Amino acid sequence: KSKSKSKSKSKLQLYLHFVYFIFITANTVYHKYFSIGVDFSLIFNVL
């Protein structure tokens, strides 16, 4: 019974890692697009 408990614990850990990975990826993508948006505004200001 304790074996299945540790299995569910590792499953939860895997889920947390997955959520953390998604969060980091989304954060990176957001900043990338945000910086591109800033670059576009600078270009428009120059024009």
PDBQT receptor file of N, H, CA, C and O in Angstrom, charges set to zero:
ATOM      1  N   LYS A   1       0.839  -1.212   0.000  1.00  0.00    +0.000 N 
ATOM      2  CA  LYS A   1       0.000   0.000   0.000  1.00  0.00    +0.000 C 
ATOM      3  C   LYS A   1       0.877   1.267   0.000  1.00  0.00    +0.000 C 
ATOM      4  O   LYS A   1       0.561   2.258  -0.658  1.00  0.00    +0.000 OA
ATOM      5  N   SER A   2       1.968   1.207   0.743  1.00  0.00    +0.000 N 
ATOM      6  H   SER A   2       2.225   0.402   1.278  1.00  0.00    +0.000 HD
ATOM      7  CA  SER A   2       2.874   2.366   0.801  1.00  0.00    +0.000 C 
ATOM      8  C   SER A   2       3.554   2.587  -0.548  1.00  0.00    +0.000 C 
ATOM      9  O   SER A   2       3.962   3.703  -0.874  1.00  0.00    +0.000 OA
ATOM     10  N   LYS A   3       3.674   1.493  -1.341  1.00  0.00    +0.000 N 
ATOM     11  H   LYS A   3       3.343   0.587  -1.076  1.00  0.00    +0.000 HD
ATOM     12  CA  LYS A   3       4.316   1.600  -2.657  1.00  0.00    +0.000 C 
ATOM     13  C   LYS A   3       3.465   2.477  -3.585  1.00  0.00    +0.000 C 
ATOM     14  O   LYS A   3       3.990   3.335  -4.295  1.00  0.00    +0.000 OA
ATOM     15  N   SER A   4       2.142   2.248  -3.570  1.00  0.00    +0.000 N 
ATOM     16  H   SER A   4       1.715   1.551  -2.994  1.00  0.00    +0.000 HD
ATOM     17  CA  SER A   4       1.241   3.035  -4.417  1.00  0.00    +0.000 C 
ATOM     18  C   SER A   4       1.197   4.487  -3.957  1.00  0.00    +0.000 C 
ATOM     19  O   SER A   4       0.976   5.388  -4.767  1.00  0.00    +0.000 OA
ATOM     20  N   LYS A   5       1.407   4.720  -2.656  1.00  0.00    +0.000 N 
ATOM     21  H   LYS A   5       1.586   3.988  -1.999  1.00  0.00    +0.000 HD
ATOM     22  CA  LYS A   5       1.385   6.086  -2.112  1.00  0.00    +0.000 C 
ATOM     23  C   LYS A   5       2.575   6.883  -2.657  1.00  0.00    +0.000 C 
ATOM     24  O   LYS A   5       2.427   8.042  -3.043  1.00  0.00    +0.000 OA
ATOM     25  N   SER A   6       3.753   6.252  -2.686  1.00  0.00    +0.000 N 
ATOM     26  H   SER A   6       3.873   5.310  -2.373  1.00  0.00    +0.000 HD
ATOM     27  CA  SER A   6       4.947   6.922  -3.207  1.00  0.00    +0.000 C 
ATOM     28  C   SER A   6       4.791   7.169  -4.707  1.00  0.00    +0.000 C 
ATOM     29  O   SER A   6       5.305   8.153  -5.240  1.00  0.00    +0.000 OA
ATOM     30  N   LYS A   7       4.070   6.258  -5.388  1.00  0.00    +0.000 N 
ATOM     31  H   LYS A   7       3.653   5.459  -4.956  1.00  0.00    +0.000 HD
ATOM     32  CA  LYS A   7       3.846   6.404  -6.829  1.00  0.00    +0.000 C 
ATOM     33  C   LYS A   7       2.997   7.642  -7.099  1.00  0.00    +0.000 C 
ATOM     34  O   LYS A   7       3.281   8.404  -8.023  1.00  0.00    +0.000 OA
ATOM     35  N   SER A   8       1.950   7.843  -6.289  1.00  0.00    +0.000 N 
ATOM     36  H   SER A   8       1.719   7.224  -5.539  1.00  0.00    +0.000 HD
ATOM     37  CA  SER A   8       1.077   9.008  -6.461  1.00  0.00    +0.000 C 
ATOM     38  C   SER A   8       1.834  10.287  -6.122  1.00  0.00    +0.000 C 
ATOM     39  O   SER A   8       1.576  11.343  -6.700  1.00  0.00    +0.000 OA
ATOM     40  N   LYS A   9       2.771  10.183  -5.178  1.00  0.00    +0.000 N 
ATOM     41  H   LYS A   9       2.980   9.325  -4.709  1.00  0.00    +0.000 HD
ATOM     42  CA  LYS A   9       3.571  11.350  -4.787  1.00  0.00    +0.000 C 
ATOM     43  C   LYS A   9       4.457  11.784  -5.951  1.00  0.00    +0.000 C 
ATOM     44  O   LYS A   9       4.566  12.975  -6.245  1.00  0.00    +0.000 OA
ATOM     45  N   SER A  10       5.092  10.810  -6.616  1.00  0.00    +0.000 N 
ATOM     46  H   SER A  10       5.004   9.843  -6.377  1.00  0.00    +0.000 HD
ATOM     47  CA  SER A  10       5.949  11.130  -7.763  1.00  0.00    +0.000 C 
ATOM     48  C   SER A  10       5.107  11.683  -8.908  1.00  0.00    +0.000 C 
ATOM     49  O   SER A  10       5.571  12.522  -9.680  1.00  0.00    +0.000 OA
ATOM     50  N   LYS A  11       3.851  11.200  -9.013  1.00  0.00    +0.000 N 
ATOM     51  H   LYS A  11       3.475  10.518  -8.385  1.00  0.00    +0.000 HD
ATOM     52  CA  LYS A  11       2.938  11.688 -10.050  1.00  0.00    +0.000 C 
ATOM     53  C   LYS A  11       2.626  13.161  -9.790  1.00  0.00    +0.000 C 
ATOM     54  O   LYS A  11       2.587  13.962 -10.724  1.00  0.00    +0.000 OA
ATOM     55  N   LEU A  12       2.408  13.513  -8.543  1.00  0.00    +0.000 N 
ATOM     56  H   LEU A  12       2.440  12.862  -7.785  1.00  0.00    +0.000 HD
ATOM     57  CA  LEU A  12       2.128  14.896  -8.167  1.00  0.00    +0.000 C 
ATOM     58  C   LEU A  12       3.343  15.766  -8.456  1.00  0.00    +0.000 C 
ATOM     59  O   LEU A  12       3.212  16.880  -8.962  1.00  0.00    +0.000 OA
ATOM     60  N   GLN A  13       4.531  15.248  -8.132  1.00  0.00    +0.000 N 
ATOM     61  H   GLN A  13       4.637  14.342  -7.722  1.00  0.00    +0.000 HD
ATOM     62  CA  GLN A  13       5.776  15.975  -8.374  1.00  0.00    +0.000 C 
ATOM     63  C   GLN A  13       5.962  16.232  -9.870  1.00  0.00    +0.000 C 
ATOM     64  O   GLN A  13       6.378  17.314 -10.282  1.00  0.00    +0.000 OA
ATOM     65  N   LEU A  14       5.645  15.213 -10.673  1.00  0.00    +0.000 N 
ATOM     66  H   LEU A  14       5.307  14.333 -10.339  1.00  0.00    +0.000 HD
ATOM     67  CA  LEU A  14       5.761  15.330 -12.131  1.00  0.00    +0.000 C 
ATOM     68  C   LEU A  14       4.799  16.400 -12.639  1.00  0.00    +0.000 C 
ATOM     69  O   LEU A  14       5.144  17.188 -13.520  1.00  0.00    +0.000 OA
ATOM     70  N   TYR A  15       3.591  16.421 -12.077  1.00  0.00    +0.000 N 
ATOM     71  H   TYR A  15       3.311  15.781 -11.361  1.00  0.00    +0.000 HD
ATOM     72  CA  TYR A  15       2.578  17.420 -12.454  1.00  0.00    +0.000 C 
ATOM     73  C   TYR A  15       3.052  18.822 -12.106  1.00  0.00    +0.000 C 
ATOM     74  O   TYR A  15       2.886  19.753 -12.895  1.00  0.00    +0.000 OA
ATOM     75  N   LEU A  16       3.642  18.974 -10.922  1.00  0.00    +0.000 N 
ATOM     76  H   LEU A  16       3.777  18.218 -10.281  1.00  0.00    +0.000 HD
ATOM     77  CA  LEU A  16       4.146  20.283 -10.488  1.00  0.00    +0.000 C 
ATOM     78  C   LEU A  16       5.273  20.756 -11.409  1.00  0.00    +0.000 C 
ATOM     79  O   LEU A  16       5.342  21.933 -11.764  1.00  0.00    +0.000 OA
ATOM     80  N   HIS A  17       6.151  19.831 -11.790  1.00  0.00    +0.000 N 
ATOM     81  H   HIS A  17       6.095  18.876 -11.501  1.00  0.00    +0.000 HD
ATOM     82  CA  HIS A  17       7.243  20.169 -12.718  1.00  0.00    +0.000 C 
ATOM     83  C   HIS A  17       6.681  20.613 -14.062  1.00  0.00    +0.000 C 
ATOM     84  O   HIS A  17       7.185  21.552 -14.678  1.00  0.00    +0.000 OA
ATOM     85  N   PHE A  18       5.619  19.920 -14.516  1.00  0.00    +0.000 N 
ATOM     86  H   PHE A  18       5.209  19.157 -14.016  1.00  0.00    +0.000 HD
ATOM     87  CA  PHE A  18       4.990  20.249 -15.794  1.00  0.00    +0.000 C 
ATOM     88  C   PHE A  18       4.384  21.647 -15.748  1.00  0.00    +0.000 C 
ATOM     89  O   PHE A  18       4.555  22.432 -16.682  1.00  0.00    +0.000 OA
ATOM     90  N   VAL A  19       3.676  21.960 -14.661  1.00  0.00    +0.000 N 
ATOM     91  H   VAL A  19       3.537  21.323 -13.903  1.00  0.00    +0.000 HD
ATOM     92  CA  VAL A  19       3.050  23.279 -14.488  1.00  0.00    +0.000 C 
ATOM     93  C   VAL A  19       4.124  24.360 -14.434  1.00  0.00    +0.000 C 
ATOM     94  O   VAL A  19       3.975  25.425 -15.032  1.00  0.00    +0.000 OA
ATOM     95  N   TYR A  20       5.215  24.076 -13.706  1.00  0.00    +0.000 N 
ATOM     96  H   TYR A  20       5.337  23.211 -13.220  1.00  0.00    +0.000 HD
ATOM     97  CA  TYR A  20       6.323  25.027 -13.590  1.00  0.00    +0.000 C 
ATOM     98  C   TYR A  20       6.950  25.291 -14.955  1.00  0.00    +0.000 C 
ATOM     99  O   TYR A  20       7.272  26.433 -15.284  1.00  0.00    +0.000 OA
ATOM    100  N   PHE A  21       7.124  24.225 -15.758  1.00  0.00    +0.000 N 
ATOM    101  H   PHE A  21       6.862  23.297 -15.491  1.00  0.00    +0.000 HD
ATOM    102  CA  PHE A  21       7.692  24.345 -17.100  1.00  0.00    +0.000 C 
ATOM    103  C   PHE A  21       6.789  25.206 -17.984  1.00  0.00    +0.000 C 
ATOM    104  O   PHE A  21       7.269  26.071 -18.717  1.00  0.00    +0.000 OA
ATOM    105  N   ILE A  22       5.469  24.962 -17.908  1.00  0.00    +0.000 N 
ATOM    106  H   ILE A  22       5.079  24.259 -17.312  1.00  0.00    +0.000 HD
ATOM    107  CA  ILE A  22       4.503  25.732 -18.699  1.00  0.00    +0.000 C 
ATOM    108  C   ILE A  22       4.575  27.206 -18.294  1.00  0.00    +0.000 C 
ATOM    109  O   ILE A  22       4.546  28.092 -19.148  1.00  0.00    +0.000 OA
ATOM    110  N   PHE A  23       4.670  27.464 -16.980  1.00  0.00    +0.000 N 
ATOM    111  H   PHE A  23       4.694  26.745 -16.286  1.00  0.00    +0.000 HD
ATOM    112  CA  PHE A  23       4.727  28.831 -16.471  1.00  0.00    +0.000 C 
ATOM    113  C   PHE A  23       5.962  29.556 -16.989  1.00  0.00    +0.000 C 
ATOM    114  O   PHE A  23       5.873  30.697 -17.443  1.00  0.00    +0.000 OA
ATOM    115  N   ILE A  24       7.110  28.898 -16.921  1.00  0.00    +0.000 N 
ATOM    116  H   ILE A  24       7.182  27.971 -16.552  1.00  0.00    +0.000 HD
ATOM    117  CA  ILE A  24       8.372  29.491 -17.386  1.00  0.00    +0.000 C 
ATOM    118  C   ILE A  24       8.318  29.761 -18.889  1.00  0.00    +0.000 C 
ATOM    119  O   ILE A  24       8.751  30.817 -19.350  1.00  0.00    +0.000 OA
ATOM    120  N   THR A  25       7.781  28.796 -19.654  1.00  0.00    +0.000 N 
ATOM    121  H   THR A  25       7.429  27.939 -19.279  1.00  0.00    +0.000 HD
ATOM    122  CA  THR A  25       7.673  28.956 -21.106  1.00  0.00    +0.000 C 
ATOM    123  C   THR A  25       6.765  30.125 -21.454  1.00  0.00    +0.000 C 
ATOM    124  O   THR A  25       7.103  30.956 -22.297  1.00  0.00    +0.000 OA
ATOM    125  N   ALA A  26       5.608  30.183 -20.797  1.00  0.00    +0.000 N 
ATOM    126  H   ALA A  26       5.334  29.508 -20.112  1.00  0.00    +0.000 HD
ATOM    127  CA  ALA A  26       4.653  31.266 -21.052  1.00  0.00    +0.000 C 
ATOM    128  C   ALA A  26       5.268  32.612 -20.687  1.00  0.00    +0.000 C 
ATOM    129  O   ALA A  26       5.082  33.598 -21.400  1.00  0.00    +0.000 OA
ATOM    130  N   ASN A  27       5.995  32.653 -19.585  1.00  0.00    +0.000 N 
ATOM    131  H   ASN A  27       6.146  31.852 -19.006  1.00  0.00    +0.000 HD
ATOM    132  CA  ASN A  27       6.639  33.877 -19.122  1.00  0.00    +0.000 C 
ATOM    133  C   ASN A  27       7.680  34.345 -20.145  1.00  0.00    +0.000 C 
ATOM    134  O   ASN A  27       7.752  35.530 -20.468  1.00  0.00    +0.000 OA
ATOM    135  N   THR A  28       8.485  33.402 -20.650  1.00  0.00    +0.000 N 
ATOM    136  H   THR A  28       8.427  32.439 -20.387  1.00  0.00    +0.000 HD
ATOM    137  CA  THR A  28       9.520  33.729 -21.639  1.00  0.00    +0.000 C 
ATOM    138  C   THR A  28       8.890  34.240 -22.925  1.00  0.00    +0.000 C 
ATOM    139  O   THR A  28       9.334  35.244 -23.481  1.00  0.00    +0.000 OA
ATOM    140  N   VAL A  29       7.842  33.544 -23.404  1.00  0.00    +0.000 N 
ATOM    141  H   VAL A  29       7.481  32.729 -22.952  1.00  0.00    +0.000 HD
ATOM    142  CA  VAL A  29       7.156  33.942 -24.633  1.00  0.00    +0.000 C 
ATOM    143  C   VAL A  29       6.545  35.325 -24.468  1.00  0.00    +0.000 C 
ATOM    144  O   VAL A  29       6.628  36.154 -25.375  1.00  0.00    +0.000 OA
ATOM    145  N   TYR A  30       5.927  35.582 -23.305  1.00  0.00    +0.000 N 
ATOM    146  H   TYR A  30       5.860  34.909 -22.568  1.00  0.00    +0.000 HD
ATOM    147  CA  TYR A  30       5.300  36.878 -23.050  1.00  0.00    +0.000 C 
ATOM    148  C   TYR A  30       6.333  38.003 -23.119  1.00  0.00    +0.000 C 
ATOM    149  O   TYR A  30       6.110  39.029 -23.761  1.00  0.00    +0.000 OA
ATOM    150  N   HIS A  31       7.466  37.791 -22.447  1.00  0.00    +0.000 N 
ATOM    151  H   HIS A  31       7.647  36.957 -21.926  1.00  0.00    +0.000 HD
ATOM    152  CA  HIS A  31       8.509  38.822 -22.439  1.00  0.00    +0.000 C 
ATOM    153  C   HIS A  31       9.091  39.027 -23.840  1.00  0.00    +0.000 C 
ATOM    154  O   HIS A  31       9.450  40.142 -24.219  1.00  0.00    +0.000 OA
ATOM    155  N   LYS A  32       9.178  37.931 -24.601  1.00  0.00    +0.000 N 
ATOM    156  H   LYS A  32       8.886  37.026 -24.293  1.00  0.00    +0.000 HD
ATOM    157  CA  LYS A  32       9.720  38.017 -25.962  1.00  0.00    +0.000 C 
ATOM    158  C   LYS A  32       8.813  38.884 -26.830  1.00  0.00    +0.000 C 
ATOM    159  O   LYS A  32       9.280  39.778 -27.537  1.00  0.00    +0.000 OA
ATOM    160  N   TYR A  33       7.507  38.608 -26.768  1.00  0.00    +0.000 N 
ATOM    161  H   TYR A  33       7.128  37.882 -26.194  1.00  0.00    +0.000 HD
ATOM    162  CA  TYR A  33       6.551  39.386 -27.562  1.00  0.00    +0.000 C 
ATOM    163  C   TYR A  33       6.450  40.813 -27.045  1.00  0.00    +0.000 C 
ATOM    164  O   TYR A  33       6.270  41.750 -27.822  1.00  0.00    +0.000 OA
ATOM    165  N   PHE A  34       6.568  40.977 -25.720  1.00  0.00    +0.000 N 
ATOM    166  H   PHE A  34       6.714  40.216 -25.088  1.00  0.00    +0.000 HD
ATOM    167  CA  PHE A  34       6.493  42.311 -25.127  1.00  0.00    +0.000 C 
ATOM    168  C   PHE A  34       7.665  43.162 -25.610  1.00  0.00    +0.000 C 
ATOM    169  O   PHE A  34       7.486  44.324 -25.977  1.00  0.00    +0.000 OA
ATOM    170  N   SER A  35       8.876  42.575 -25.609  1.00  0.00    +0.000 N 
ATOM    171  H   SER A  35       9.021  41.632 -25.311  1.00  0.00    +0.000 HD
ATOM    172  CA  SER A  35      10.066  43.310 -26.064  1.00  0.00    +0.000 C 
ATOM    173  C   SER A  35       9.951  43.633 -27.547  1.00  0.00    +0.000 C 
ATOM    174  O   SER A  35      10.389  44.696 -27.988  1.00  0.00    +0.000 OA
ATOM    175  N   ILE A  36       9.357  42.711 -28.327  1.00  0.00    +0.000 N 
ATOM    176  H   ILE A  36       9.002  41.848 -27.969  1.00  0.00    +0.000 HD
ATOM    177  CA  ILE A  36       9.154  42.969 -29.762  1.00  0.00    +0.000 C 
ATOM    178  C   ILE A  36       8.201  44.147 -29.930  1.00  0.00    +0.000 C 
ATOM    179  O   ILE A  36       8.403  45.003 -30.791  1.00  0.00    +0.000 OA
ATOM    180  N   GLY A  37       7.156  44.182 -29.094  1.00  0.00    +0.000 N 
ATOM    181  H   GLY A  37       6.993  43.487 -28.395  1.00  0.00    +0.000 HD
ATOM    182  CA  GLY A  37       6.188  45.277 -29.141  1.00  0.00    +0.000 C 
ATOM    183  C   GLY A  37       6.871  46.605 -28.828  1.00  0.00    +0.000 C 
ATOM    184  O   GLY A  37       6.585  47.625 -29.454  1.00  0.00    +0.000 OA
ATOM    185  N   VAL A  38       7.779  46.578 -27.848  1.00  0.00    +0.000 N 
ATOM    186  H   VAL A  38       8.011  45.749 -27.339  1.00  0.00    +0.000 HD
ATOM    187  CA  VAL A  38       8.514  47.792 -27.490  1.00  0.00    +0.000 C 
ATOM    188  C   VAL A  38       9.386  48.226 -28.658  1.00  0.00    +0.000 C 
ATOM    189  O   VAL A  38       9.462  49.414 -28.974  1.00  0.00    +0.000 OA
ATOM    190  N   ASP A  39      10.048  47.261 -29.304  1.00  0.00    +0.000 N 
ATOM    191  H   ASP A  39       9.986  46.296 -29.047  1.00  0.00    +0.000 HD
ATOM    192  CA  ASP A  39      10.898  47.563 -30.459  1.00  0.00    +0.000 C 
ATOM    193  C   ASP A  39      10.076  48.196 -31.577  1.00  0.00    +0.000 C 
ATOM    194  O   ASP A  39      10.521  49.152 -32.212  1.00  0.00    +0.000 OA
ATOM    195  N   PHE A  40       8.871  47.662 -31.819  1.00  0.00    +0.000 N 
ATOM    196  H   PHE A  40       8.509  46.885 -31.302  1.00  0.00    +0.000 HD
ATOM    197  CA  PHE A  40       8.001  48.202 -32.859  1.00  0.00    +0.000 C 
ATOM    198  C   PHE A  40       7.615  49.651 -32.550  1.00  0.00    +0.000 C 
ATOM    199  O   PHE A  40       7.592  50.498 -33.442  1.00  0.00    +0.000 OA
ATOM    200  N   SER A  41       7.309  49.928 -31.266  1.00  0.00    +0.000 N 
ATOM    201  H   SER A  41       7.328  49.240 -30.541  1.00  0.00    +0.000 HD
ATOM    202  CA  SER A  41       6.919  51.285 -30.888  1.00  0.00    +0.000 C 
ATOM    203  C   SER A  41       8.092  52.244 -31.088  1.00  0.00    +0.000 C 
ATOM    204  O   SER A  41       7.897  53.393 -31.483  1.00  0.00    +0.000 OA
ATOM    205  N   LEU A  42       9.316  51.767 -30.814  1.00  0.00    +0.000 N 
ATOM    206  H   LEU A  42       9.474  50.833 -30.493  1.00  0.00    +0.000 HD
ATOM    207  CA  LEU A  42      10.503  52.610 -31.018  1.00  0.00    +0.000 C 
ATOM    208  C   LEU A  42      10.696  52.915 -32.500  1.00  0.00    +0.000 C 
ATOM    209  O   LEU A  42      11.030  54.037 -32.881  1.00  0.00    +0.000 OA
ATOM    210  N   ILE A  43      10.477  51.886 -33.332  1.00  0.00    +0.000 N 
ATOM    211  H   ILE A  43      10.206  50.974 -33.022  1.00  0.00    +0.000 HD
ATOM    212  CA  ILE A  43      10.607  52.074 -34.787  1.00  0.00    +0.000 C 
ATOM    213  C   ILE A  43       9.588  53.099 -35.272  1.00  0.00    +0.000 C 
ATOM    214  O   ILE A  43       9.909  53.976 -36.074  1.00  0.00    +0.000 OA
ATOM    215  N   PHE A  44       8.345  52.980 -34.774  1.00  0.00    +0.000 N 
ATOM    216  H   PHE A  44       8.084  52.268 -34.122  1.00  0.00    +0.000 HD
ATOM    217  CA  PHE A  44       7.298  53.911 -35.189  1.00  0.00    +0.000 C 
ATOM    218  C   PHE A  44       7.602  55.333 -34.726  1.00  0.00    +0.000 C 
ATOM    219  O   PHE A  44       7.281  56.297 -35.421  1.00  0.00    +0.000 OA
ATOM    220  N   ASN A  45       8.222  55.463 -33.547  1.00  0.00    +0.000 N 
ATOM    221  H   ASN A  45       8.482  54.680 -32.982  1.00  0.00    +0.000 HD
ATOM    222  CA  ASN A  45       8.589  56.792 -33.042  1.00  0.00    +0.000 C 
ATOM    223  C   ASN A  45       9.656  57.422 -33.932  1.00  0.00    +0.000 C 
ATOM    224  O   ASN A  45       9.626  58.623 -34.202  1.00  0.00    +0.000 OA
ATOM    225  N   VAL A  46      10.612  56.584 -34.388  1.00  0.00    +0.000 N 
ATOM    226  H   VAL A  46      10.637  55.609 -34.168  1.00  0.00    +0.000 HD
ATOM    227  CA  VAL A  46      11.673  57.070 -35.273  1.00  0.00    +0.000 C 
ATOM    228  C   VAL A  46      11.068  57.505 -36.611  1.00  0.00    +0.000 C 
ATOM    229  O   VAL A  46      11.441  58.547 -37.150  1.00  0.00    +0.000 OA
ATOM    230  N   LEU A  47      10.125  56.701 -37.153  1.00  0.00    +0.000 N 
ATOM    231  H   LEU A  47       9.823  55.854 -36.714  1.00  0.00    +0.000 HD
ATOM    232  CA  LEU A  47       9.485  57.039 -38.420  1.00  0.00    +0.000 C 
ATOM    233  C   LEU A  47       8.576  58.256 -38.215  1.00  0.00    +0.000 C 
ATOM    234  O   LEU A  47       7.934  58.714 -39.160  1.00  0.00    +0.000 OA
TER     235      LEU A  47
